Amino acid sequence: MACFVVPLIQAVATSVYRKRNIQSVTSPDASPFKRHLPSLEKMLWGGTVMLIVDHIINGELTWRFPFFTALDQAGGGGVVLKEMLTVGVPMSLALTAVWAVWAVLESRKESIHIQTNN
């Protein structure tokens, strides 16, 4: 029910970082991770939106406070926190790891393409 909070926080942090460091991110000499940061940002925001929609459809989120249905019950805060730690954190770590591998492979592909054109 609250697993989307972790990727949401990561998406906000990634967006803020990219916007504050736009010159270093767009530089051709930047690391593969900085150059491909917009892709991670899109993946995080897209996944977060999909998870929010899924949780609304399944009735785990409501439009009225406290928004999370688990918080209406005694001990609900623990349930929400446990879900964030056991589902949200591993989900964000897995997504970031897949993106990191993709960024390295994409950079190698780009460097091979540049070498063959010269």
CYANA upper distance limits for C-alpha pairs under 8 A (distance plus 0.5 A):
  1 MET  CA     55 HIS  CA      6.77
  1 MET  CA     60 GLU  CA      6.00
  1 MET  CA     61 LEU  CA      7.63
  1 MET  CA     68 PHE  CA      7.42
  1 MET  CA     70 ALA  CA      8.30
  1 MET  CA     80 VAL  CA      7.49
  1 MET  CA     83 GLU  CA      7.61
  2 ALA  CA     68 PHE  CA      7.91
  2 ALA  CA     80 VAL  CA      6.28
  2 ALA  CA     81 LEU  CA      8.29
  2 ALA  CA     83 GLU  CA      6.69
  2 ALA  CA     84 MET  CA      6.29
  2 ALA  CA     88 GLY  CA      8.08
  3 CYS  CA      7 PRO  CA      8.33
  3 CYS  CA     83 GLU  CA      6.30
  3 CYS  CA     84 MET  CA      5.22
  3 CYS  CA     85 LEU  CA      8.45
  3 CYS  CA     87 VAL  CA      6.16
  3 CYS  CA     88 GLY  CA      4.66
  3 CYS  CA     89 VAL  CA      8.37
  4 PHE  CA      8 LEU  CA      6.55
  4 PHE  CA     48 THR  CA      6.05
  4 PHE  CA     51 LEU  CA      6.45
  4 PHE  CA     52 ILE  CA      7.22
  4 PHE  CA     84 MET  CA      8.17
  4 PHE  CA     88 GLY  CA      6.68
  5 VAL  CA      9 ILE  CA      6.67
  5 VAL  CA     48 THR  CA      8.34
  5 VAL  CA     84 MET  CA      7.43
  5 VAL  CA     88 GLY  CA      7.53
  6 VAL  CA     10 GLN  CA      6.76
  6 VAL  CA     84 MET  CA      6.99
  6 VAL  CA     88 GLY  CA      5.77
  6 VAL  CA     89 VAL  CA      6.68
  6 VAL  CA     92 SER  CA      7.40
  7 PRO  CA     11 ALA  CA      6.39
  7 PRO  CA     44 LEU  CA      6.48
  7 PRO  CA     45 TRP  CA      8.28
  7 PRO  CA     47 GLY  CA      8.25
  7 PRO  CA     48 THR  CA      6.71
  7 PRO  CA     88 GLY  CA      7.31
  7 PRO  CA     89 VAL  CA      8.31
  7 PRO  CA     91 MET  CA      8.32
  7 PRO  CA     92 SER  CA      6.07
  8 LEU  CA     12 VAL  CA      6.72
  8 LEU  CA     44 LEU  CA      7.54
  8 LEU  CA     45 TRP  CA      7.42
  8 LEU  CA     48 THR  CA      6.31
  9 ILE  CA     13 ALA  CA      6.69
 10 GLN  CA     14 THR  CA      6.50
 10 GLN  CA     44 LEU  CA      7.82
 10 GLN  CA     92 SER  CA      8.32
 11 ALA  CA     15 SER  CA      6.57
 11 ALA  CA     41 GLU  CA      6.33
 11 ALA  CA     44 LEU  CA      5.77
 11 ALA  CA     45 TRP  CA      6.33
 12 VAL  CA     16 VAL  CA      6.66
 13 ALA  CA     17 TYR  CA      6.58
 14 THR  CA     18 ARG  CA      6.57
 14 THR  CA     37 LEU  CA      8.23
 14 THR  CA     40 LEU  CA      8.47
 14 THR  CA     41 GLU  CA      6.58
 15 SER  CA     19 LYS  CA      6.60
 15 SER  CA     41 GLU  CA      6.88
 16 VAL  CA     20 ARG  CA      6.63
 17 TYR  CA     21 ASN  CA      6.59
 18 ARG  CA     22 ILE  CA      6.08
 18 ARG  CA     25 VAL  CA      7.27
 18 ARG  CA     37 LEU  CA      7.69
 18 ARG  CA     38 PRO  CA      8.08
 21 ASN  CA     25 VAL  CA      6.70
 22 ILE  CA     26 THR  CA      6.66
 23 GLN  CA     27 SER  CA      6.61
 24 SER  CA     30 ALA  CA      6.81
 24 SER  CA     34 LYS  CA      7.89
 25 VAL  CA     30 ALA  CA      6.80
 25 VAL  CA     34 LYS  CA      5.39
 25 VAL  CA     35 ARG  CA      5.72
 25 VAL  CA     37 LEU  CA      7.84
 26 THR  CA     30 ALA  CA      7.70
 26 THR  CA     34 LYS  CA      8.23
 26 THR  CA     35 ARG  CA      6.49
 27 SER  CA     35 ARG  CA      7.85
 28 PRO  CA     35 ARG  CA      8.12
 30 ALA  CA     34 LYS  CA      6.47
 30 ALA  CA     35 ARG  CA      6.51
 31 SER  CA     35 ARG  CA      6.75
 32 PRO  CA     36 HIS  CA      6.55
 32 PRO  CA    103 ALA  CA      6.30
 32 PRO  CA    104 VAL  CA      6.52
 32 PRO  CA    107 SER  CA      6.37
 33 PHE  CA     37 LEU  CA      6.42
 33 PHE  CA    100 ALA  CA      7.32
 33 PHE  CA    103 ALA  CA      6.64
 33 PHE  CA    104 VAL  CA      8.03
 36 HIS  CA     40 LEU  CA      7.50
 36 HIS  CA    103 ALA  CA      6.55
 37 LEU  CA     41 GLU  CA      6.74
 38 PRO  CA     42 LYS  CA      6.70
 39 SER  CA     43 MET  CA      6.68
 39 SER  CA     99 TRP  CA      8.44
 40 LEU  CA     44 LEU  CA      6.61
 40 LEU  CA     96 THR  CA      7.79
 40 LEU  CA     99 TRP  CA      6.87
 41 GLU  CA     45 TRP  CA      6.69
 42 LYS  CA     46 GLY  CA      6.37
 43 MET  CA     47 GLY  CA      6.47
 44 LEU  CA     48 THR  CA      6.53
 45 TRP  CA     49 VAL  CA      6.68
 46 GLY  CA     50 MET  CA      6.71
 47 GLY  CA     51 LEU  CA      6.59
 48 THR  CA     52 ILE  CA      6.66
 49 VAL  CA     53 VAL  CA      6.73
 50 MET  CA     54 ASP  CA      6.62
 51 LEU  CA     55 HIS  CA      6.57
 52 ILE  CA     56 ILE  CA      6.67
 52 ILE  CA     61 LEU  CA      8.36
 53 VAL  CA     57 ILE  CA      6.66
 54 ASP  CA     58 ASN  CA      6.67
 55 HIS  CA     59 GLY  CA      6.63
 55 HIS  CA     60 GLU  CA      5.60
 55 HIS  CA     61 LEU  CA      6.16
 56 ILE  CA     60 GLU  CA      6.43
 56 ILE  CA     61 LEU  CA      5.37
 56 ILE  CA     62 THR  CA      7.06
 59 GLY  CA     69 THR  CA      8.16
 60 GLU  CA     68 PHE  CA      6.54
 60 GLU  CA     69 THR  CA      5.93
 60 GLU  CA     70 ALA  CA      8.04
 61 LEU  CA     67 PHE  CA      5.81
 61 LEU  CA     68 PHE  CA      5.36
 61 LEU  CA     69 THR  CA      6.50
 62 THR  CA     66 PRO  CA      8.45
 62 THR  CA     67 PHE  CA      5.24
 62 THR  CA     68 PHE  CA      6.98
 62 THR  CA     69 THR  CA      7.44
 63 TRP  CA     67 PHE  CA      6.44
 66 PRO  CA     71 LEU  CA      6.89
 66 PRO  CA     72 ASP  CA      7.72
 67 PHE  CA     71 LEU  CA      8.39
 68 PHE  CA     72 ASP  CA      8.10
 69 THR  CA     73 GLN  CA      8.32
 70 ALA  CA     76 GLY  CA      5.35
 70 ALA  CA     77 GLY  CA      7.88
 70 ALA  CA     79 VAL  CA      7.53
 70 ALA  CA     80 VAL  CA      7.43
 71 LEU  CA     75 GLY  CA      8.05
 71 LEU  CA     76 GLY  CA      4.90
 71 LEU  CA     77 GLY  CA      6.33
 71 LEU  CA     80 VAL  CA      8.11
 72 ASP  CA     76 GLY  CA      7.26
 75 GLY  CA     79 VAL  CA      7.28
 76 GLY  CA     80 VAL  CA      6.73
 77 GLY  CA     81 LEU  CA      6.62
 78 GLY  CA     82 LYS  CA      6.43
 79 VAL  CA     83 GLU  CA      6.68
 80 VAL  CA     84 MET  CA      6.78
 81 LEU  CA     85 LEU  CA      6.74
 82 LYS  CA     86 THR  CA      6.39
 83 GLU  CA     87 VAL  CA      5.91
 83 GLU  CA     88 GLY  CA      7.20
 84 MET  CA     88 GLY  CA      5.06
 84 MET  CA     89 VAL  CA      6.89
 85 LEU  CA     89 VAL  CA      5.86
 85 LEU  CA     90 PRO  CA      8.17
 86 THR  CA     90 PRO  CA      7.14
 87 VAL  CA     91 MET  CA      6.50
 88 GLY  CA     92 SER  CA      6.65
 89 VAL  CA     93 LEU  CA      6.61
 90 PRO  CA     94 ALA  CA      6.48
 91 MET  CA     95 LEU  CA      6.68
 92 SER  CA     96 THR  CA      6.57
 93 LEU  CA     97 ALA  CA      6.56
 94 ALA  CA     98 VAL  CA      6.69
 95 LEU  CA     99 TRP  CA      6.66
 96 THR  CA    100 ALA  CA      6.55
 97 ALA  CA    101 VAL  CA      6.82
 98 VAL  CA    102 TRP  CA      6.68
 99 TRP  CA    103 ALA  CA      6.48
100 ALA  CA    104 VAL  CA      6.80
101 VAL  CA    105 LEU  CA      6.72
102 TRP  CA    106 GLU  CA      6.40
103 ALA  CA    107 SER  CA      6.59
104 VAL  CA    108 ARG  CA      6.78
105 LEU  CA    109 LYS  CA      6.67
106 GLU  CA    110 GLU  CA      6.64
107 SER  CA    111 SER  CA      6.66
108 ARG  CA    112 ILE  CA      6.67
109 LYS  CA    113 HIS  CA      6.63
110 GLU  CA    114 ILE  CA      6.68
111 SER  CA    115 GLN  CA      6.66
112 ILE  CA    116 THR  CA      6.71
113 HIS  CA    117 ASN  CA      6.83
114 ILE  CA    118 ASN  CA      6.96
